[in-house]
Amino acid sequence: MTHMRSTSSVLVDVELLVNGRRLPLALDPRVTLLDALREHLGLTGTKKGCDHGQCGACTVHLDGRRILSCLTLAASASGREITTIEGLADGDRLHPMQQAFIDHDGFQCGYCTSGQIMSAVALLDEPCGPGEADVRECMSGNICRCGAYPGIVAAVQAVRQGRG
């Protein structure tokens, strides 16, 4: 079904499956997944950094794979499984990667942290060599302006080695 707005733009019906919940929306077809999550669903854990796909702050999982939500149209994610930082924890129990970021000081200001964690969780299921340099390469799409890279790498390695 399409809807008309007073500005003559057409809205499309989109059903986002976010963190296990089905959420129907009527959106302008140009709305990015990032803006749908933040502005329409109130899920502000996913950050808007550069809005050009260069910093990784907006990283979420789509069907289990990491994507940049600022470069993904919300309509293209309709009916597909989306996981945001808000969906990682199991109730009050943090995901092991979230806990590792705390334990290994993997953040400073915290702005990039949700994108870093989402990329790090996805990395667990991706081919990535065993060393710290391999982790840095696999995480290279996520920028930390504070320079918390040693803690980020330590957190990822701890989870990869079962020391979470």
N, C-alpha and C positions, 0 to 999 in steps of 0.2 A: 504494500500500500504506500502511496506517496501522499504527502501533505504539502500544501502551499503556504508560504509565509508572505507577509505584507511586502517584503523586499523582493518579491518575485523569485526567491530561491526555492527549490524543491527539497523537501526533506525525505529521507528514505528510512524505512523501518529496519533497525539493526537489533539483533539479539546477541548481546555479549555474555559469554559464559566466563565470569570472573571469579576466581577463587572458589569455584564450585557452585556459584549462584548464577541463575539465568536472569539477566537484566535487560528488558526491552527498552529501546530508546528510539526516538525519531530524530535523526541528525541530518545536517547538511552533508552531502556526500564528500565534501572536502575536509571534514573534521578528522584530525589525526587520532590515533588510538590514545596517545598521550593526553590530548585535550579532552577526549571522551572520559578517560579515567579520572582526571583531575577536576575538570569543570562540570561534567555532567553527573559523575558518580561519587564525587567527593573523596576519591582515593588519592590523597596527596603525598603518599610515600614515594611514588614515582616522580622524580624531579625533572623539571625543564631546565636544562643547562644551556646548551648552545642553540638548540632547536634546528640543528643542521646535521645531526648524525655524527658529530665529531668527538663528543665527550663521553658518551655512554651513561650519563646520569639517568636517562629515561629507559634503561634496559628492563625488560620484562620477559616472561616466557610465553611463547605462543606454541601450543601443541608440544610443550616440553623443550623447545629450542629458544635460545636467547635471541631477542630482536631489539631493535631500536624503535621504541614506540612513537618517537617524533617523526619517523620516516614511513610509518605504516598507517594507512587509512583505516579508520574504525570499521567502515563497511566491509573491508577485506578480511576482517577478523570475526565477522558475524558467524556465530555457531561454532567457533573454534575455541579451544580451551586456553584461557589466559590466566597466568599466575603473576601476581604482583608481590611486592615485599610484604604486604599485609596478609598474604595467603601462605607464607612460608611456615610460620609457627604453628604448633599444634596446641591450641588453647594457650595456656601460660608457659608451655615448654617451647623454648626457642629452637629453631632449626639448628643443627650442629654448626653450620657455617656462621649463623648469626652469633652464636655463643663464642665461636673461635675468633671472630672479629673483636669481640669484647675482650676475650682472654689475651689476645696478642696485639692489642692496641692498633687495630686495623683501620682506625679512623681518627680524625682530629676534629675538623669543623662539622663533619657528618653529612655535608651536602651531597657528596658523590656516593656515600655509603650504600644506599639502597641499590643503585646500579651496579656497584662493585660486588655486592653480595649476590645479586641475581646472576651476574656473569660468572662468579665463582661457583655457584651451585650448578649452573649449566656446564661449566668446565669439567665437573666430576664425571659427566657422561660423554665427554668429547675426547678425541685422541689428543693427548698432551703428554709430552715427555716427562720424565720423573724429576728433573732438576728445577732449581729456582729460576734459572734463565728460561726454561720452558714455560713455567707459570707466568713469568713476566711477559713473554711473547703472547701467550694465549689470552692474557688480560690486557693487552696493549690498546684495545679499543676503549678502555675506561681510564679517564684522566682524573688524577687527584691533585688539585692545586696546592694542597698542604704538604704533599710529599710523603704520605703515610705508606708508601710502597713496601718498605721492609715489613711492617706489620701485616699488610694485606697478603703478601707472599707467605709469611709465616702462618697466617690463619688458613690459607688455602692448603698449604703443605701439611699442616696438622690434621685437617679433615681428611685429606687424601691418604695420609698414613694411619688413620684411625685413632689419632690422639686428640681429635676434636677439641 
